[in-house]
Each structure stands twice: as C-alpha cells, then as structure tokens.
C-alpha cells in the first residue's frame, strides 16, 4: 500500500514515527507538504499536483495538519477524499475539531462535561461573563491558540476584566472558562485510535505554570484511566467524528472535564510516557479501513 503522510516537516517526531511504522509493515511511505499541493478542481476528475507532478497511486493519507494552516490543509484532505483516497482523519472532522467554540457546543449538546465556558462579543457583557464561569480566578483562551499559547490565568476579578476588555477591544475572539483548582496544573490526555483508547498520560505543568503542555516544559507520566475517563474521551471523539485524536481532560471533583479534542495529536509525549507503539496502531487502523474501502 502507498501511504502519504501530510506534513510540512519530515523531521518532526510524529512524521518520522509514522514513516517508520508504515515501512516496518511493508508499505511504501512518503511525505507530502500539503501547503505545496496544487488542487485541480474539474468535473469528474479532481486531482492534485505536488512539485509539478500529478499525485497518482496513493491508497491512503494520514493528515498531520497544523492549526495555523487548517483551511488549506482541510481543502487538500477533501481533494484526496474526492479522489477516493482513504483519509485517517476526515476533512469535516478536522474542521469541526479546530473550531474550539463549535466543538465545545457539540460536546455540550452530546452531554460531555467540560469547564463552564462563556463567549461574548461586547465589552458590556464582561461582568456577566466572569460571573457565569464562577468569578476569578478564570481562564481566558484565544480561539486560535495552540500548545498553551494564548491561554491566560486571570487570578483576580480586575485582571480578568482588563484582559477580556483588551482582547475584545481589538476584536480578538476569546473563550472564558472556569478555573478548576483541584486539577493543580495537571491534565490527562487520552490517545484514541479507531474508537479505542490506545494510551494515556498525565501531564504536569512546569513549576509555577498552570498550563500542562509538554511544549512549555510540562512532564508526562503514564496513567491508567478510570472507566468514566475512558468513556468520556471516547464519547467526545465519536461526537466530533474523529478516528484519531488526543482528548485533553481535567480531573475535577465532578468527574473528568474535557478541555479540548486535538485532531493532530503529537506522538512523542504519549510514546515516551507509555513506551507504546502508537504509530503502529495508526498504521493498522489505515490498513483495516483502506482494505474495507477497496473491497
């Protein structure tokens, strides 16, 4: 089978591991930079050019689309889908998961618990927004932020108000969320492939940092999820239509709270913490589904 990993950097850990895992199972593996693809849209024959050559013979793709290029990346995935190429992450699910507000609305509708979240466009509503998430401290998140960038802990009411005013004043979209004190700067990530939790880790933020992102100095350790945590993660992923995802949750007094569902989760942290071959599980998922689609 010929499997393409859509990635802008072949040297990234996740991309390298997927290539290794695919080659180990006897597949022809290649990396395609989705930003350098040219999409040709014509009646009955959608096709893609890459480095001036038409892409042919690809059986499946594994999208590794960065948040900053979601629009173009999703268009490339959609074009492959129209060419009847199996995608490990569907284009619609990718777009759905990247819209933080929309994904939280969908999860809430499905009965998935999360930190109480408020969204407003007018500075006149700030007092009510802070009140509705339980007052200060409060978490303020940029809708476009990733890897902990654009996430602010406002420890007092006045600081929360001034930060929200500043963002709304320059028309930047933000979410305001309740602060879960008992999480103590840690979260858990459940890594899901094809409806199953294949690995889980607890991420503890660096000293003095409430954010647990590994990119920001956090540490990861292996963890065994409770039944409720597993069920919550699987329900969240199913609702967003993702076959591969990382579900980030906080452990709270009222049970697991979903913060985010990541449609392009990194492999380095989870494989390092658990010692598991997560890349191999992703390749096995592609094998099963590409076979089903072609028979």
C-alpha positions, 0 to 999 in steps of 0.5 A: 500500500502507498501511504502519504503522510501530510506534513510540512516537516519530515523531521518532526517526531510524529512524521518520522514515527509514522514513516517508520511504522508504515515501512516496518509493515511493508508499505511504501511511505512518503511525505507530502507538504500539503501547503505545496499541493496544487488542487485541480478542481474539474468535473469528474476528475479532481486531482492534485499536483505536488512539485509539478507532478500529478499525485497518482497511486496513493491508497491512503493519507494520514493528515498531520495538519497544523492549526495555523494552516487548517483551511488549506490543509482541510481543502487538500484532505477533501481533494484526496477524499474526492479522489477516493483516497482513504483519509485517517482523519476526515476533512469535516472532522478536522474542521469541526475539531479546530473550531474550539467554540463549535466543538465545545457546543457539540460536546455540550449538546452530546452531554460531555462535561467540560469547564463552564465556558462563556463567549461574548462579543461586547465589552458590556457583557464582561461582568456577566461573563466572569460571573457565569464561569464562577468569578476569578480566578478564570481562564481566558483562551484565544480561539486560535491558540495552540500548545498553551499559547494564548491561554491566560490565568486571570487570578483576580476579578480586575485582571480578568476584566482588563484582559477580556476588555483588551482582547475584545477591544481589538476584536480578538475572539476569546473563550472564558472558562472556569478555573478548576483548582483541584486539577493543580496544573495537571491534565490527562490526555487520552490517545484514541485510535479507531474508537479505542483508547490506545494510551494515556498520560498525565501531564504536569505543568512546569513549576509555577505554570498552570498550563500542562503542555509538554511544549512549555516544559510540562512532564508526562507520566503514564496513567491508567484511566478510570472507566468514566475517563475512558468513556468520556474521551471516547464519547467526545471523539465519536461526537466530533467524528474523529478516528484519531485524536488526543482528548485533553481532560481535567480531573475535577471533583465532578468527574473528568472535564474535557478541555479540548479534542486535538485532531493532530495529536503529537506522538512523542509525549504519549510514546515516551510516557507509555513506551507504546507503539502508537504509530503502529496502531495508526498504521493498522487502523489505515490498513483495516479501513483502506482494505474495507474501502477497496473491497 
